[in-house]
Amino acid sequence: MADDEYLNIDVERQVATITMRFGVRSSKSGGWELAEAFETLRKDNAVRVLIPTGEGDAFSLAPTGDAYRGGFAYDNGVNPAKAWYTFNGIARTIETMVGMEKPIIARVNGDAIGFGQSLVFACDFIVAVEDAIIMDHHMGGTLTGTYFGQQRETGAEEFNAPPGDGGMALVPL
């Protein structure tokens, strides 16, 4: 399977490792590309296990506060095509993961914030570094996350949207 802008997919000995590249913005949305990857890997009989992980010291991070205030969230609110790719991609990713017949093991190598926490809780097993923050920033505004070794604000008070991307429904499961 070919890599795309946002994902690096490596299949070795029936295990597919899906590495999300933080800071690389997809032309559609990261959720859309993840949905396509999970759907393709689900159909691939040479793959028996899927391992989503992140690049560097983060699993999957929400945009920084500066990105929210710089137009990221606004663009999703006023650009129907962008919003469609974003939210349809999120829903398709989670739906495919939940229905997957193959085990999915989250390798949480750092913080999983926003859609990242939804991905973690949609997995069958979670293996995480001890100090990983796993949370939906939509529920509580801002927090400080580790972005490639630097502490940066993520989320923004003015963009709280309970219950986030819908992933909080997975937490009790």
C-alpha positions in Angstrom: 0.0 0.0 0.0 1.4 3.4 -0.9 2.0 6.1 1.6 0.1 9.3 1.4 0.6 12.8 2.7 -0.5 12.0 6.3 0.1 8.3 6.7 3.0 5.9 6.4 1.9 2.3 6.2 4.3 -0.5 6.6 3.2 -4.1 6.3 5.6 -6.7 7.7 4.9 -10.4 8.5 1.1 -9.9 8.5 1.2 -6.8 10.7 0.3 -3.4 9.3 1.8 -0.4 11.2 0.0 2.8 10.4 2.1 5.8 11.4 0.3 9.2 11.5 2.5 12.1 10.6 1.7 14.9 12.9 2.0 18.4 11.3 1.3 17.1 7.8 -2.0 18.3 6.7 -4.0 16.1 4.3 -5.6 17.6 1.2 -8.9 16.2 2.4 -8.5 15.4 6.1 -6.5 13.0 8.3 -9.7 11.2 9.2 -10.6 10.7 5.6 -7.2 9.1 4.8 -7.3 7.0 7.9 -10.7 5.7 6.9 -9.4 4.8 3.4 -6.4 3.0 5.0 -8.5 1.0 7.5 -11.0 0.0 4.8 -8.2 -1.2 2.5 -6.3 -3.0 5.2 -9.6 -4.6 6.4 -9.9 -6.2 2.9 -6.3 -7.3 2.6 -6.1 -11.0 3.6 -2.3 -10.7 3.9 -2.8 -8.4 6.9 -3.8 -10.0 10.2 -3.2 -7.2 12.8 -3.2 -3.4 12.6 -1.2 -1.1 14.8 -1.9 2.6 14.6 0.8 4.8 16.1 2.2 8.3 15.8 5.3 9.8 14.5 7.9 11.0 17.0 6.8 11.5 20.6 3.0 12.0 19.9 0.3 9.5 19.0 -2.1 12.0 17.5 -2.5 15.6 18.5 -5.3 18.2 18.1 -4.3 21.4 16.3 -2.6 24.0 18.4 -4.4 26.9 19.9 -2.7 29.1 17.3 -4.0 26.9 14.5 -7.6 27.2 15.8 -7.4 30.9 16.1 -5.7 31.1 12.7 -8.6 29.8 10.8 -8.5 25.9 11.1 -11.7 25.6 13.0 -13.4 28.4 11.1 -12.6 26.8 7.8 -14.4 23.6 8.9 -17.4 25.7 9.9 -17.8 27.6 6.7 -16.3 25.4 4.0 -18.9 22.6 3.4 -16.5 20.4 1.3 -13.7 20.6 4.0 -16.2 19.9 6.8 -17.6 16.9 4.8 -14.2 15.4 4.4 -13.3 16.0 8.0 -16.4 14.7 9.8 -17.3 12.0 7.3 -13.7 10.8 7.5 -13.9 10.7 11.3 -17.1 8.7 11.3 -15.9 6.3 8.6 -12.7 5.7 10.5 -14.4 4.8 13.8 -17.1 2.7 12.1 -14.5 0.7 10.2 -12.4 0.2 13.3 -15.4 -0.9 15.4 -16.5 -3.4 12.7 -13.0 -4.7 12.0 -12.5 -8.5 12.2 -8.8 -8.1 12.8 -7.3 -7.0 16.1 -6.2 -3.3 16.3 -3.6 -2.5 18.8 -3.0 1.2 19.6 0.8 1.9 20.1 0.4 5.2 22.0 3.9 6.6 21.9 2.8 10.0 23.4 -0.2 12.3 23.7 -3.5 11.4 22.0 -5.7 14.5 22.1 -8.9 15.1 20.2 -9.5 12.7 17.4 -6.4 10.8 18.7 -8.3 9.8 21.8 -11.2 8.5 19.7 -8.7 6.4 17.8 -7.2 5.0 21.0 -10.5 4.0 22.5 -11.7 2.4 19.2 -8.8 0.0 19.3 -9.1 -3.5 20.8 -5.9 -3.2 22.9 -3.9 -0.1 24.1 -0.2 -0.1 24.8 0.8 3.4 26.0 3.8 5.2 27.4 3.3 6.0 31.0 3.0 9.7 30.7 0.7 9.9 27.6 -2.2 12.3 27.9 -5.4 10.7 26.4 -8.2 13.2 26.2 -10.8 15.0 24.1 -9.8 18.7 24.2 -13.3 19.6 22.9 -14.6 18.9 26.3 -12.4 21.2 28.3 -11.0 23.9 26.1 -7.3 24.3 26.3 -4.4 22.2 27.7 -0.7 21.9 27.2 0.5 19.0 25.0 3.9 17.9 23.9 4.5 18.7 20.3 7.8 17.1 19.2 9.4 17.8 22.5 7.9 21.3 23.0 5.1 22.2 25.3 2.3 24.0 23.3 -1.3 24.9 23.9 -3.8 22.8 22.1 -7.5 23.6 21.6 -9.0 26.9 22.3 -11.7 28.0 24.7 -13.8 29.6 22.0 -14.0 26.3 20.1 -15.4 24.0 22.8 -17.9 21.7 21.3 -19.2 19.0 23.7 -19.2 16.1 23.1 -16.3 16.7 20.7 -16.0 14.5 17.6 -18.3 11.8 19.2 -15.4 9.7 20.4 -16.3 10.2 24.1 -19.0 7.5 23.5 -16.2 5.0 23.2 -14.7 5.7 26.6 -17.0 3.6 28.7 -16.6 0.7 26.3 
